[in-house]
Amino acid sequence: HLLTIDQKRIRMRVFLKRAWHDFNRFKQNKMDFKRRSVTVDETWIHHYTPERKEPS
């Protein structure tokens, strides 16, 4: 789906706020930052079950 300009701006603001927070945490304690960092794969799977047109 397409985002509006306002939605894009909000997402960018949230991203930059989080990035700044993470950068400051990294500067304070690099080893703790690495220990707490977790990466995940955001895979979305759509499940679709079509309706039957005739009785089974």
Secondary structure, 3 states (H helix, E strand, C coil): CCCCHHHHHHHHHHHHHHHHHHHHHHHHCHHHHHHHCCCCCCCCCCCCCCCCCCCC
